[in-house]
Amino acid sequence: MQTTTVFIAICLLTTFQFSQTQMAAALTKGKMVRVLSIDGGGIRGIIPVTLLAHLELKLQDGPSARIADYFDVIAGTSTGGLVTTMLTAPNKDNRPMYTANDINRFYLEQAPKIFPQSSRNSFMDRASSLFGAVTGPKYDGKYLRLLIKQLLGDITINQTLTDVIIPTFDIKHLQPIIFSTNDAKVNVFKNALLSDICISTSAAPTFLPAYYFETKDVDGKTRSFDLVDGGVAANNPTLMAISHISKEILMGNFQFVDIEPMDSKRMLVLSLGTGAAKQEEKYSAAKASKWGLLNWVYDNGATPLLDIYSDASSDMVDIHVSTLFQALHSEKNYLRIQDDTLTGNASSLDIATNENLQRLLHIGKKLLEKPVSRVNIETGRFVPVEGEGTNEVALNRFAKLLSDERKHRQN
């Protein structure tokens, strides 16, 4: 149903044309729409942040270059939502709080405190993990909540330095709740604190507790939210970002008014995954056919249901977007970087030992050396694309295009 709805929406959007009145009333400010999307994945967020650190270094405007200056929309789910916020939240000088390198240091320093490992090997910890589905979430989330609230203070989403999109899921109403900068500017009930949004989008079921907060309008009316991890709705928010832009174009709100919705020739889309364990082949039908409820939630240290839903969501979005760009002969405008060869602790969401964090950092750096790849629809695995070089070459090309676009707008 969701896939059908998406394609119907795409078909409708591509038929839309602006009226002459709209065209005359607006200014064309750029040639390309620029989109960055970051998947969910817990501590594996180190992988896409490492790629972003490389991209930031290659942008051609010197040491002051920041990712937020080069993208019209940045979308992030769960840990990707936290990264998105850190890239776009303003400091006292109205510049991004963090460079990409800063965010990597943040992960290395804070992840062990968010996901404490000290008692992981004790009998009580093993028992707590085994019966976590009954006794409560694996972590109480208190340190994460305090950290994010201290970091972001009273900054609301309408203050971000570029348009951001962060999905969550409302378990009371069983529907996705998508927070964005543009929506928050016109709907006061969606103008939530960035801290509340970050805590919500990272509240992964079984790992961290669900989160409740309220927003208020000028008359004191409130709207309540009962939220969990955005990965339940869209672990890979790339299509969500593209759809958001198309909606803004339809409403006449987007600055690129001479561009039609879903015009992939005029879009630059960078989609960064957090890695997957496809080649490890963790599960089998023979084994799963004997599972009960508890095993589907927790199996020998792994979380089958979460793995299945998050990987399926990410891959389906990648397939749809890749197919769209290839069909319109603009496949080089869409770059998806994902490592599907993770194994062992590297594929976990929360094993935040120094050894594993350093391993993830190394995986991110080695991913730069791997060839540009696209997902094979039959096998689900990423296969190299001939003639497009390495991910580093592709990111360098994107950096040049992003810099050229920024200079075009400034001039």
N, C-alpha and C positions, 0 to 999 in steps of 0.2 A: 504494500500500500504506500509506504513512504517513498520507495523508488519511483513508483508510477506518478505520485504527486509531484516529485521533483522534476521528472521529465515533462509532465504537462505544463508545469510552471515555466520551464525553459522554453518550450515551444511558444507559449503565450508571450513570454518576454521578448523573444527574438523577432516577433512581428510588430513590436511597438515602434512608432516613429514620433519624433517630437514635432509639435506644431510650429509654424513659422513664428508665431507670437513668442513662444518659449525660447526659440533660438535667438530671436532679436533681443530679448530681454536679458540674456545672460552672456557671460564672457567665457571664451575658451582659454584655459590657463595651461593646458599641457597636452602632450601627445599620447602619453601612456598612463593607464591606471596601474598602480603598484600595490601588490598584495603580499603580505607575509602571513603564513599560518604555521602554528606550532602545536604538535600533538600533546596529549596527556601521556604520563608514564612515570610518575613519582620521581625518584632520584635519577632516573634515566634522562631527565631534563638536561643533564650535563652534556649529553650528546649534541642536541641542536644548539645549545648555547656555545659550544666549542666551534661549531660551524659559523655561527653569527659573529663570534670574535674574529674569525678570519675575514668574513665579509666586511666588518667594520673597519678593519685595517686597510682593506683594499679600496674603500671609498676615497674619492680623489679630492677631498676638501680638507685634508690635513688632520691633525690630532683632535680637532673639535668635532669631527664627523660623528654623528650618532644615528643609530638605526631608525629612530623615530622621525628623523628629518627626511627620510628617503622612501617612506611607505605611506600610502593614503589610508590603508586599512591594515591593522595587525590583529589577527585572531589567535586566541590561545585557549586551550582546554586544560583544566586541572593544573598540573605543573606548568604547562604551556601558558595558562592564564596568569600564573604568578610571574613568569618570565615577561609576558606581554605588559603587565602592569609595571614591572621594574624598568622596562625599556621606555615607557611612555609617561610615567607619573612625574610631575614637575617638582624640581627642588626650589629653593628660595629665589634662585635666579631665573626661574621659569625655563630650565633646561632639564633634560632627562636625569633622573636620580642616579642611574647606573649605566656604565658601559657594559658591553657583553662580557668582557674579561672580569669586571667586578662581580657579575652574576655568577660566574664560575667559582670565584672565591667564596661567594655567599653559600653556594651549595656545599663546597668542601668544608666550610666552617660550621654551618648550621644543620646540615642533614643529620649528623650523628646525634644532635640534640632533639631534632624533630622525631626521628626514629631511633630511640636509644637501643643500643645493642648489648649493653653490659650484662643483661640476664638472659640473653637469647639461648644459651646452652644449659641453663639450669632446668631442673625438673619442673618447677612451677611455670617457667616460661613455655616449655614444650606443652604442658597441660593447657595453659591459657590459649596457645595457638590452636591446639586441636579442638578445643571446645569454644573458640571465639565466637562462632556463629550463635551460640546460646548465651554466653556470659557477657557479651558486649564487644565493642570494637577493639582491635588489637592495640591501638594507642589512644590515649585520652585527648590528644590534640591541644592540650592547654598551652604547651610551649609555642606551638605553631601560631595559635590565635594571639597570644601575647606579642610574639615577634612581629606579626603582620600589622597588628594595631599600632605598635610603637613605630614601625617603619612608615606607615602611610597616614597615621593621624586622622585628620578630618577631611582628607582629600576625597572628593566625589568623582564619579566616572566622567562627568561632563567636563572635567578639568584636564583630561589627558591631552598630551601634546600632538597626538594624531588620533584618528578614529579607531577605537578598539572594539572588538567583539569577543565576549566571554560567555560561553554557554554554561548553564546549570540545569538541574532538573528538580521540579517541585513534586515531592512525593505525596503531598496532600491532594493536589489536583491532577496528579499523573500527567504532567505536561512539561515540555522544555520551557525554561525561562532564559531568554537571551538578553544579556545586558550589552548595550553599545553606547558609545559617546553621543552619536547623533540622536538616538532615541531618547537619551536622558535629557537632551536640550529641549525637547518638546513635551516630555512626559515626566513630571516631577516624581511620580511614584517609581519610575525606573532609574532615577538619579540617586542610586545607593552609594554608600561609602565604598571606596575601592577595597578597603580591608574586608568588609562583609562579603563582597563579591569573590575575592580571592579565597577566603576561608570556605565559602560555599562550593566553588568549582573544584576544590581539591579534597572535598569530603568523601573520599572513596569508601563505598560500603564495605564493611568488615575491617577496614584499616583505621578510619577516622570517623568520629560521630557526625551525624547530620547536623545542620546548622539552621537556626531560626533568627530572623531579624525583621524589623519593620521599617517602612519609609513613611514620611509624613508630608502632606501638602501645606500650603500657607494657612489653610483654614483648620488645620489640626486633624484632618481626616487621615486615617492610616491604611496602609496595605501591608499584609503580612506575607512572609515567604518561608517555606519549609523545604530546605534545599539540600541536595547531595551533589556529588561529583558530576561535572559537565560531561564526562566521558560516557555517562549513561545516555546522553542525547547525541553527542557528536565528539568522539575521541579525536577525530581528525576534522577540524573546523574549516577546511579549505572551501568546500562547496557552500558552507554557510556564509563565508566572507564574500564569495562571488555573488550569491543570491542577495546579500545585503546591499552590495553596490548596485545591482540591477534594480532593486526596490527604490533606492535613492534616485536613480536615473528616471525611473517611471514617475516618481513624484516631483521631478524637476528640482531636486535638492542637491544633486551632485555637481561639482564644479566642472566636470568634463561633459558638458551638455551636448557636444557634437558627437558623442560616442553612443552607439546603440547597446542595449543590454546584451550581455553574453558575447560581445565582440572580442573574441580571443586574440585577434590580431593587434588589438590596442590594449591588451592586458599583459603585465608581467607578474607571474604568480610563483612565489617561492614557498614550497610546502616542506616542512622539516619534521621527520618522524623521530621517535625516541627509541627506536630499535624494537626488534621482535625475535622470538625464538622459533621461527618456522622450521628451520632445518634441524633443530634438536628433536623434533617429533616427540614431545612430552607425553601426549595422550594417545590412546587407541580405542577403537570401538569395542574390542574384546574386554578391555579394562573398564571402560566407562559403562558398559552394559550392566555391570554389577554394582554400580554406585547408587547410593541413596542420596538424600538431600544434603547431608553433611559433607559427603565426598565431593559433590559438585561445588560446594563452597570452599572446601579446603581438602587438598590431597597431597600428602607428603611434602608440606611446605609451600605448595603452589596453590593458586586460586583459579581453578578451571573456568568457572563461569565468567569471572572478570576478564581472564585472558581471551576467551572466545568472543565476548561482546566487544571488547576494545579493539582487537585485531580485525574482526569482521567489519566493524564500523569504519575503521581507518582504511581498510582495503577497498571497500565498496565506494567510498568517496574518491579515492585515488583512481579507481577504474572509471568512474563516471567523468571526472574532470579530464583525465588523460584521453579518454575517447573523444570528448568534446573538442579538445585542442587539436588532436590528430585529424578529426573529421574536417576541421576548418583550416587545415594545413598551417598550423601555428604551434606545432608541438614544442619548439624550442623556447616558446614564451612561458611554458610551464615546466618548472624544475622541481621534482620530488626527490628528496634525498632521504633514504631509509636503509638501515642495516638489518637484514632479516637473519643474520647468522649468530645472534647472541646465544650464549649457553650459560648454564649454571647460575651463579649469583648475579651475573651481569644482566640477566633478564628479569630480575626481581624489581619490585617497586620500592622496597624499603630496606634492603640489606646495606646499611649505610656505614660499613666499616671503612677505614681509611684505604685498605687494600682494594675494596670493590669500587670506591669512588675514584681512585686513581686509574683503575682498570677502565672505567667508563670514560674518563678523560682521554685515555689512550685510544679507545675505540673511536671517539669523536675525531681525533687527529688522523687516525689511519683511514677513516671514512673519506677524508679529502683525497686520498691517493687512489681510491677505488673508482672504477669507470662509472660514468653516468648510466643509470639503469632504469628500466620501467617494468612494472609488474606484469607477469604473464597471467592472463585471465584463467587459464586452465590449471596451472600449478600453484598460483598465488605467490610464487617466488619472483624476486627481482632479477632480471637478466640484463647484461650489458648492452648498450646501444652502440653499434659501430659508428665510428666517425665523430663522436661527440666528446671524446677525451675523458678526463677524470672529473670528479666532482669539484676539485679545486679549480680546474680550468673553467668549468661551467659557472662557479661562483664568481670568479674573476670577471667573466663576461657579464654577469648580472650586475656586478659592481660598476662596471663601465656604463652600462645602460642606465642604471639608477642615477649615477653622477651626471650623465648627459641630460637626463630628464630634469634633474634639479636645476642645472645651469640654464636649461631652456626656459624654465618657469621664472627664474630670477632675472633673466634678461628680457 
